[in-house]
């Protein structure tokens, strides 16, 4: 009714204002009477005095604007209702897919656990072809950073470096029931970590590198409400049965804030950009970031959480007193000093070091009360003897003199600043040699 009434008002206005000469007095009176009736019904009518076309257009425009707003509001309400309905349906689909994904992921994990239980070296389906036969040092640390436990591992050394009877087959050997894990999406350990991270709100998301002696893995560090997660890049390409490549430790991992025991700032590749996290289960994590600013942001974000098992940083003076009074051993004291110095088992260039103590490596028996059997701790190990010290001093003086002369046109190598030692006493090559010798083949 309202729609037809508005149209009737427009028709009557057009008739009265533009065709007045064609109407009789009685028709004009009837038109005005009908116009007044429409006005009483609430319709906005054009007064007879508004005789100019401009006023008529203005009134019509106002009415059209009002109707346009009403139409826009109705359209917005419809759009919002449709979007809300589609969002609800989309959420239901995502939840359904996620539920199916969790079921598949849980089934895959159970199959993996079952296979491990039935194929180890004391199980009924043990086969040395599939099972790792070598040993390596377990990364789990004891109370004093001692690593005493060994774990099974695959020998990843190329055959050309091994004796003939120790060489392995070049053919790829698939473990039992490997066809169950051909779908990398469900068999990847990273999928488990990503599924955990998706179940809570993430406050901080930063790119970083997980540093370990055997590899450096790029990925993302996620800080949630209940825990932290590291998800490697290209996680779908990493399968749980990565033993074929010799890797038993997953590249992606997660931990709760209750598991954090210590958090230390660290250097990596001569840059102050890393953080090392010590967990209550004996594991340590070294994470390197793009720069110091990002590292500090992550470091402070970690400490702002509730960390019930976080230990206070030890005082070196108090630590020295404990060692001096015999309350801790030499080994414990040196491991704590290495930790305070920023050394880490995760970085081959900053591996923990122990000082040489003895000077006598020839005698069959040692008299520990004789001061001559001990090295001079006031000097580095490389200059314990006078002739070696003189050699390093002469080298320094020579380099200093060459550096003072400056670059020469006939010398392609520019002079370098003088130094005593051409290499560090601890480097990745030395550490790898030590780790290789400790690896039980």
Buried (B, 14 or more C-beta within 10 A) or exposed (E): EEEEEBEBBBEBBEBBBEEEEEBEEEBBEEBBEEBEEBBEEEBEBBEBEBEEEEBBEEBEEEBEEEEEEEEEEEEEEEEEEEEEEEEEEEEEEEEEEEEEBEEBBEEBBEBBEEBEEEBEEEEEEEEEEBBBEBBBBBBBBEEEBEBEEBBBBBBEBEEEEEEEEEBBEEEEEEBBBBEBBEEBBBBBBBBBBBBBBEEEEEEEEBEBBBBBBBEBBEBBBBBBEBBBBBBBBEBEEBBBBBBBEBBEBBBBBBBEBBBBBBBBBBBBEEEEBBBBBBBBEBBBBBBBBEEBEBBBEBBEBBEEBEBEEBEEEEEEEEBBEBBEEEEBEEEBBBBBBBBBEBBBBBBBBBBBBEEBEEBEEEEEEEEEEEEEBBBEEEEBEEBBEEEEBEEBEEBBEEBEEBBEEEEEEEEEEEBEEBEEEEEEEBEBEBBEEEBEEEBEE
